Amino acid sequence: WQLLADICSEVCLVGIDFTASFKFGACPWQGRSRACRKAFLGVVKPSPSNDCNNLKMEVFRCKNADAKMLRLAEICKETPGATIVYANSRERCEKLAGFLRGQGFPAAFYHAGLDRETRKETQERFMLGRVRIMVATVAFGMGVDKSNVRLVVHFTLPESLEAYTQEAGRAGRDGKPSRCTLLVAPSDKTNLNRWLRQSDVTLEMVRDTYRALKTRIGSGTSLINVDEILPSIFGADALEYGADTRLRVAISLLERVGLVVRHTDTNRDLRIELLPTPPNARANTEEILYLRKRHSQERLDEMVAYVEGTTCRHTLIARRFGQKQSPCKTACDLCLGTAKSITLENIPLIDFLGVENRNITELSSAFPRSRIISRGQEIVVKG
């Protein structure tokens, strides 16, 4: 590994994007040099001279989701160029894209719920510069390498610092100054905790997955279509965001305890081989699920620590990946002294607008062709 890292000093050796954790499972970069770890992670180029200080890391604390929307519009206005906005649900992506279009920004949305042709067309429009802002779930970015992304905004709190680093790292790959902005509200940790619980893989889910595989395969090896098996495991929730991922995680757990082997996939078809039931399969599964849950909480705590940090954000990220880095001094809000609490109230509008006591989401619907601007304690609708 070290030899490969030394030879390939400017590329990520693993030709995929991923958010795998250092701590959960064996990784080929553990115990290796700084250059080797960087080469496998692909988070930054493993050149000692490039510590991603072209990326300005910043966190804006907002009162609620409406305040986030106002701040998002302001940031997009301040920062010209290609922009990616990440959100954690398909519905939110579509609403944010609509809100930004209402503010006069060329925006589109991307998530796994779109058909393949639509996803391909939407991605091409962004890559070719025909749409400036892409509002997307984490489904966007896998294999996307647009070097001139000037701004990456996270509208919702990522589930881990690793995931945030990977996604934020899609900004400024050409080395030019770019912004990586995280919008947070007091309720974000609670909401993310609830979302993680809802999307967690349980023992019952693993058992249902194994039964579904056994019913379809019987014995030996067979191709299993993801779309066909999802309803038998998740029922009416089969089309919900994250069901596909939870299925794959459940199969991975079954493989770890020796119940199945997953061979090379073919698009949406998984080649699964059933194995004889090993001893202690249930106990081993329960232990893995416990460790996975504990690890998820640790990752969330690390993300919260980043948000609430008081030292250089680049140093915090480097420390998470086992690296040492001096404070950037000029490339994060903490070093620049610009980090501060942001509160944007839902200020009632004056009577002649006819929309008193409405929040930003409602205003976007009421004035789809207008621009909503915050000016201190005022909210102004233009157009």
Backbone torsions as a table, in degrees:
resi	resn	phi	psi	omega
1	TRP	NA	-43.4	-177.5
2	GLN	-63.5	-39.6	178.7
3	LEU	-61.1	-44.1	179.3
4	LEU	-63.4	-39.3	179.7
5	ALA	-65.2	-38.1	179.7
6	ASP	-67.5	-38.2	-179.3
7	ILE	-72.2	-47.0	-176.3
8	CYS	-96.5	68.9	-170.5
9	SER	-80.5	-3.6	-178.1
10	GLU	-128.5	17.9	-179.9
11	VAL	-137.0	160.2	171.2
12	CYS	-84.5	126.2	-175.5
13	LEU	-71.6	-29.5	177.6
14	VAL	-88.7	117.1	-171.7
15	GLY	-82.0	38.3	178.2
16	ILE	-141.7	161.2	169.0
17	ASP	-91.4	143.3	179.1
18	PHE	-160.4	163.4	178.1
19	THR	-124.9	36.6	179.8
20	ALA	-62.2	149.5	-177.0
21	SER	-94.5	149.1	173.0
22	PHE	-63.4	-43.6	-165.8
23	LYS	-81.8	-25.7	-171.8
24	PHE	-98.0	90.7	178.6
25	GLY	100.8	159.9	-178.6
26	ALA	-73.2	137.7	-178.8
27	CYS	-130.2	140.5	-175.1
28	PRO	-67.0	-16.4	-178.1
29	TRP	-92.4	-6.9	-178.8
30	GLN	-65.8	134.7	178.2
31	GLY	80.1	2.3	-178.8
32	ARG	-93.9	177.5	-179.1
33	SER	-71.2	167.7	178.7
34	ARG	-57.7	-44.4	-179.7
35	ALA	-63.4	-39.1	-179.3
36	CYS	-67.6	-42.9	179.0
37	ARG	-61.5	-43.3	-179.6
38	LYS	-65.1	-38.7	-178.4
39	ALA	-63.0	-38.1	179.9
40	PHE	-77.9	-37.4	-178.2
41	LEU	-71.0	-37.0	-176.1
42	GLY	67.8	15.8	-179.9
43	VAL	-70.9	-44.2	174.0
44	VAL	-140.4	161.6	176.3
45	LYS	-64.0	138.9	-175.7
46	PRO	-79.5	25.5	175.0
47	SER	-83.3	126.8	-177.3
48	PRO	-56.8	-23.0	-177.0
49	SER	-82.1	-11.1	-176.7
50	ASN	-114.6	103.3	178.9
51	ASP	-110.6	26.6	175.7
52	CYS	62.6	27.2	178.1
53	ASN	-75.3	-0.3	170.4
54	ASN	-77.4	-10.1	179.4
55	LEU	-97.2	118.6	175.6
56	LYS	-87.3	112.3	-178.7
57	MET	-92.2	129.3	-177.6
58	GLU	-149.6	152.0	178.1
59	VAL	-126.6	128.3	175.4
60	PHE	-109.9	124.0	178.0
61	ARG	-92.6	121.4	-176.6
62	CYS	-118.2	159.1	-176.7
63	LYS	-72.5	-39.7	-175.8
64	ASN	-161.0	-173.6	-176.4
65	ALA	-64.5	-36.0	178.6
66	ASP	-65.0	-40.6	176.7
67	ALA	-64.2	-35.3	176.4
68	LYS	-62.0	-41.7	-179.3
69	MET	-63.0	-41.5	176.4
70	LEU	-61.6	-46.8	-179.7
71	ARG	-63.2	-39.9	178.7
72	LEU	-58.7	-46.9	179.7
73	ALA	-61.7	-39.6	179.8
74	GLU	-65.4	-42.6	-179.1
75	ILE	-65.2	-41.2	178.6
76	CYS	-64.3	-33.7	178.2
77	LYS	-71.3	-38.7	-178.2
78	GLU	-70.7	-29.5	-170.8
79	THR	-118.6	97.1	178.3
80	PRO	-71.5	159.0	176.9
81	GLY	111.2	175.4	-177.6
82	ALA	-59.6	137.2	-173.8
83	THR	-136.5	139.2	171.0
84	ILE	-117.5	128.1	175.8
85	VAL	-114.4	120.2	-179.4
86	TYR	-98.7	135.3	174.4
87	ALA	-136.1	163.0	-170.6
88	ASN	-97.7	7.5	178.2
89	SER	-146.9	153.9	179.7
90	ARG	-62.9	-44.0	-178.0
91	GLU	-61.3	-42.9	-179.0
92	ARG	-66.2	-37.8	178.0
93	CYS	-59.4	-45.8	-178.8
94	GLU	-66.0	-40.6	179.9
95	LYS	-67.4	-41.3	179.9
96	LEU	-66.5	-39.8	178.1
97	ALA	-62.4	-42.2	177.8
98	GLY	-64.2	-40.9	178.2
99	PHE	-61.7	-46.0	-178.8
100	LEU	-65.4	-38.0	176.3
101	ARG	-62.4	-38.1	177.8
102	GLY	-65.4	-22.6	177.1
103	GLN	-89.6	3.1	176.9
104	GLY	94.2	9.7	-179.7
105	PHE	-97.0	136.8	172.9
106	PRO	-71.0	105.5	-174.4
107	ALA	-132.8	146.4	176.1
108	ALA	-135.5	165.7	177.4
109	PHE	-122.2	155.7	-176.6
110	TYR	-145.2	127.5	172.8
111	HIS	-157.1	171.2	-174.1
112	ALA	-69.2	-12.3	179.6
113	GLY	-77.6	-11.7	177.2
114	LEU	-79.5	150.2	177.5
115	ASP	-70.0	163.8	-171.8
116	ARG	-58.8	-42.5	-178.4
117	GLU	-65.7	-39.9	178.8
118	THR	-65.5	-42.4	177.8
119	ARG	-61.0	-43.5	-179.4
120	LYS	-63.6	-45.4	-179.4
121	GLU	-64.7	-42.2	-179.7
122	THR	-64.0	-43.1	178.8
123	GLN	-63.2	-41.9	179.5
124	GLU	-63.4	-40.2	178.6
125	ARG	-60.0	-40.5	178.9
126	PHE	-69.6	-44.4	-178.2
127	MET	-62.5	-34.8	-178.5
128	LEU	-87.4	-0.6	177.8
129	GLY	80.4	14.2	179.6
130	ARG	-80.1	-18.8	171.8
131	VAL	-131.7	132.8	-173.2
132	ARG	-81.6	-41.8	-172.5
133	ILE	-114.4	127.5	175.3
134	MET	-111.2	117.5	175.6
135	VAL	-98.7	120.7	-167.7
136	ALA	-148.5	158.0	166.0
137	THR	-81.9	-178.7	-179.8
138	VAL	-66.4	-7.7	176.4
139	ALA	-63.0	-23.1	178.8
140	PHE	-91.8	133.8	178.8
141	GLY	121.5	-23.1	178.7
142	MET	-67.3	107.1	-179.9
143	GLY	85.9	-2.5	179.0
144	VAL	-86.7	122.5	179.8
145	ASP	-129.4	82.4	177.9
146	LYS	-102.9	112.5	-168.8
147	SER	-73.5	-22.8	-172.2
148	ASN	-104.4	32.1	173.8
149	VAL	-72.0	119.9	-175.1
150	ARG	-93.7	-18.0	-174.8
151	LEU	-148.4	130.5	170.7
152	VAL	-123.9	121.4	-179.6
153	VAL	-115.7	132.3	171.6
154	HIS	-102.6	110.3	-179.4
155	PHE	-77.2	-29.8	178.0
156	THR	-120.3	153.5	-176.6
157	LEU	-67.1	123.2	177.2
158	PRO	-65.4	159.0	-176.9
159	GLU	-77.4	-13.1	179.5
160	SER	-157.9	159.2	177.0
161	LEU	-68.1	-29.8	177.2
162	GLU	-63.9	-47.1	179.3
163	ALA	-62.3	-42.3	-179.8
164	TYR	-63.0	-43.6	-178.5
165	THR	-62.6	-42.9	179.7
166	GLN	-63.5	-45.7	-176.7
167	GLU	-72.2	-41.7	178.0
168	ALA	-64.7	-29.9	-178.8
169	GLY	-69.3	-0.9	175.2
170	ARG	-82.1	-3.7	175.1
171	ALA	-90.2	146.5	170.1
172	GLY	60.3	34.0	179.8
173	ARG	-70.4	-10.9	175.0
174	ASP	-88.2	3.2	177.7
175	GLY	85.8	-2.4	-178.8
176	LYS	-86.6	155.8	-177.7
177	PRO	-55.8	132.5	-178.4
178	SER	-147.5	164.1	-177.0
179	ARG	-114.2	141.3	173.3
180	CYS	-125.3	106.6	-169.9
181	THR	-117.0	133.3	177.7
182	LEU	-116.3	124.5	178.1
183	LEU	-99.8	125.3	-177.2
184	VAL	-129.2	150.7	175.9
185	ALA	-131.9	159.3	-177.3
186	PRO	-55.3	-30.2	-176.0
187	SER	-86.1	-2.3	-172.7
188	ASP	-61.4	-44.0	-178.1
189	LYS	-62.8	-43.4	178.6
190	THR	-62.6	-44.1	-180.0
191	ASN	-63.7	-41.9	-179.8
192	LEU	-68.1	-38.3	176.0
193	ASN	-59.3	-44.1	179.1
194	ARG	-65.0	-42.2	179.8
195	TRP	-64.2	-39.0	178.9
196	LEU	-66.6	-38.1	177.1
197	ARG	-64.4	-42.4	-179.1
198	GLN	-66.4	-31.7	-176.9
199	SER	-97.1	5.7	-177.0
200	ASP	-70.5	152.7	176.3
201	VAL	-94.2	121.8	-176.8
202	THR	-104.9	167.7	177.5
203	LEU	-60.9	-40.3	178.7
204	GLU	-61.2	-40.7	179.9
205	MET	-66.2	-40.5	177.9
206	VAL	-64.0	-41.7	178.4
207	ARG	-63.6	-43.2	179.4
208	ASP	-64.5	-36.9	178.5
209	THR	-64.7	-43.5	-179.5
210	TYR	-64.9	-41.5	179.1
211	ARG	-63.9	-41.6	179.6
212	ALA	-64.0	-41.3	177.9
213	LEU	-65.0	-43.4	-178.6
214	LYS	-64.8	-37.7	179.0
215	THR	-63.2	-41.1	-176.3
216	ARG	-82.2	-33.8	-175.9
217	ILE	-92.7	-39.6	-176.3
218	GLY	78.4	-74.0	175.4
219	SER	-156.0	161.4	178.7
220	GLY	79.7	-142.2	-173.7
221	THR	-124.1	143.0	179.3
222	SER	-156.6	159.3	173.7
223	LEU	-85.1	131.2	179.3
224	ILE	-118.5	122.7	178.3
225	ASN	-82.1	127.1	-176.6
226	VAL	-58.4	-46.5	-176.1
227	ASP	-65.0	-29.2	-178.9
228	GLU	-79.2	-31.1	-175.4
229	ILE	-89.6	-21.8	-177.2
230	LEU	-56.6	-46.4	-178.3
231	PRO	-60.8	-32.3	-178.6
232	SER	-72.3	-15.6	179.7
233	ILE	-102.7	-45.0	-173.7
234	PHE	-106.0	-7.3	179.3
235	GLY	61.6	-128.3	-177.5
236	ALA	-67.3	-16.3	-178.9
237	ASP	-90.7	9.5	-175.3
238	ALA	-61.6	-28.3	-178.2
239	LEU	-94.0	-0.7	-179.1
240	GLU	-68.7	152.1	178.9
241	TYR	-59.0	129.0	176.1
242	GLY	96.9	-10.5	-178.5
243	ALA	-62.0	-42.0	178.7
244	ASP	-58.4	-47.5	-179.2
245	THR	-63.8	-42.6	179.8
246	ARG	-62.9	-36.9	176.0
247	LEU	-61.3	-46.7	-178.4
248	ARG	-65.9	-35.3	176.3
249	VAL	-66.2	-42.2	178.6
250	ALA	-61.0	-41.9	177.8
251	ILE	-65.0	-38.8	177.4
252	SER	-61.3	-39.6	177.4
253	LEU	-66.1	-40.7	176.6
254	LEU	-60.8	-35.6	178.4
255	GLU	-70.1	-37.6	-178.7
256	ARG	-66.1	-31.2	179.8
257	VAL	-92.7	3.3	173.3
258	GLY	85.9	21.7	179.2
259	LEU	-91.7	-28.3	-179.9
260	VAL	-141.9	166.1	169.1
261	VAL	-127.1	130.1	178.3
262	ARG	-101.3	115.1	179.1
263	HIS	-90.8	-172.2	-176.1
264	THR	-60.0	129.8	179.7
265	ASP	-79.5	159.4	173.0
266	THR	-127.8	97.5	-176.0
267	ASN	54.8	-116.1	-178.3
268	ARG	-92.4	7.5	178.3
269	ASP	-102.2	128.5	179.4
270	LEU	-104.0	129.6	177.3
271	ARG	-92.8	105.8	-173.9
272	ILE	-113.3	135.7	175.4
273	GLU	-115.0	127.1	177.1
274	LEU	-84.7	138.3	179.8
275	LEU	-114.4	160.3	174.2
276	PRO	-59.4	143.9	-177.1
277	THR	-65.7	120.6	179.8
278	PRO	-79.7	161.5	176.3
279	PRO	-68.1	150.0	176.6
280	ASN	62.6	25.6	-177.9
281	ALA	-61.4	-43.2	-178.7
282	ARG	-66.2	-46.3	-178.9
283	ALA	-61.6	-41.7	179.2
284	ASN	-65.4	-38.5	178.4
285	THR	-64.3	-44.5	179.7
286	GLU	-61.4	-39.7	-179.9
287	GLU	-65.4	-42.9	179.8
288	ILE	-63.9	-41.6	179.4
289	LEU	-64.0	-39.3	178.1
290	TYR	-63.5	-47.4	179.9
291	LEU	-63.1	-37.8	-179.7
292	ARG	-65.6	-42.1	179.3
293	LYS	-64.8	-44.2	179.3
294	ARG	-63.1	-39.5	180.0
295	HIS	-66.5	-38.2	177.8
296	SER	-60.6	-40.0	178.9
297	GLN	-66.8	-39.5	178.1
298	GLU	-63.0	-39.9	179.9
299	ARG	-66.3	-40.3	177.3
300	LEU	-63.4	-42.3	179.4
301	ASP	-61.3	-37.5	177.7
302	GLU	-65.7	-37.9	178.6
303	MET	-66.0	-42.2	178.6
304	VAL	-65.1	-38.4	178.1
305	ALA	-62.7	-35.2	176.6
306	TYR	-64.9	-44.6	-179.3
307	VAL	-62.4	-41.9	-174.5
308	GLU	-92.6	6.6	-176.2
309	GLY	-61.5	156.0	178.6
310	THR	-120.2	0.0	177.4
311	THR	-115.5	171.4	-175.7
312	CYS	-45.4	130.4	-178.2
313	ARG	-68.7	-34.9	176.8
314	HIS	-64.6	-37.6	177.8
315	THR	-66.0	-40.6	178.2
316	LEU	-60.9	-43.9	-179.7
317	ILE	-66.9	-45.0	179.9
318	ALA	-59.4	-41.1	179.8
319	ARG	-62.3	-38.1	179.6
320	ARG	-61.4	-32.1	-178.2
321	PHE	-99.4	21.5	174.6
322	GLY	71.9	24.4	-178.7
323	GLN	-115.0	161.3	175.4
324	LYS	-113.0	133.1	178.8
325	GLN	-148.4	135.9	177.8
326	SER	-72.1	155.6	177.4
327	PRO	-53.7	139.7	-176.2
328	CYS	-69.4	-28.8	179.9
329	LYS	72.1	-32.3	-174.7
330	THR	-133.3	4.4	-171.1
331	ALA	-124.9	23.3	171.3
332	CYS	-153.5	157.2	-175.7
333	ASP	-64.6	-29.4	-179.3
334	LEU	-71.1	-43.4	178.0
335	CYS	-68.8	-35.7	-179.1
336	LEU	-78.6	-14.0	-179.3
337	GLY	77.1	20.1	-178.7
338	THR	-100.1	-3.8	179.8
339	ALA	-68.6	127.4	-179.9
340	LYS	-157.9	163.0	178.6
341	SER	-75.4	131.2	-180.0
342	ILE	-113.5	122.8	176.1
343	THR	-128.1	117.3	177.0
344	LEU	-115.5	110.7	-174.9
345	GLU	-75.9	158.5	169.0
346	ASN	-83.3	76.6	-175.2
347	ILE	-72.4	129.4	175.3
348	PRO	-59.3	143.1	178.5
349	LEU	-89.4	159.8	-179.1
350	ILE	-67.7	156.9	-168.6
351	ASP	-57.9	-36.0	-170.1
352	PHE	-68.8	-15.1	176.0
353	LEU	-75.3	-23.1	178.3
354	GLY	74.8	19.2	-178.7
355	VAL	-135.4	45.3	-179.6
356	GLU	-58.2	144.7	173.8
357	ASN	61.2	26.0	176.5
358	ARG	-100.3	146.2	-179.6
359	ASN	-90.0	-177.3	-173.1
360	ILE	-65.2	-38.9	179.5
361	THR	-60.7	-44.0	-180.0
362	GLU	-67.2	-37.5	-179.9
363	LEU	-64.1	-36.9	179.9
364	SER	-61.2	-37.0	178.1
365	SER	-74.6	-37.7	-177.4
366	ALA	-69.5	-32.3	-177.5
367	PHE	-128.5	68.4	-174.4
368	PRO	-62.8	-23.8	-177.9
369	ARG	-105.1	12.3	-176.8
370	SER	-110.4	164.7	176.8
371	ARG	-108.1	130.9	-179.3
372	ILE	-104.6	122.1	-173.6
373	ILE	-126.7	137.0	175.4
374	SER	-96.6	133.9	176.9
375	ARG	-132.0	92.8	-177.2
376	GLY	61.8	-114.0	-179.1
377	GLN	-97.2	14.1	-178.9
378	GLU	-114.9	150.7	169.9
379	ILE	-119.1	119.9	-173.2
380	VAL	-113.2	133.2	174.4
381	VAL	-104.9	120.5	-179.5
382	LYS	-109.2	146.7	174.8
383	GLY	97.4	NA	NA
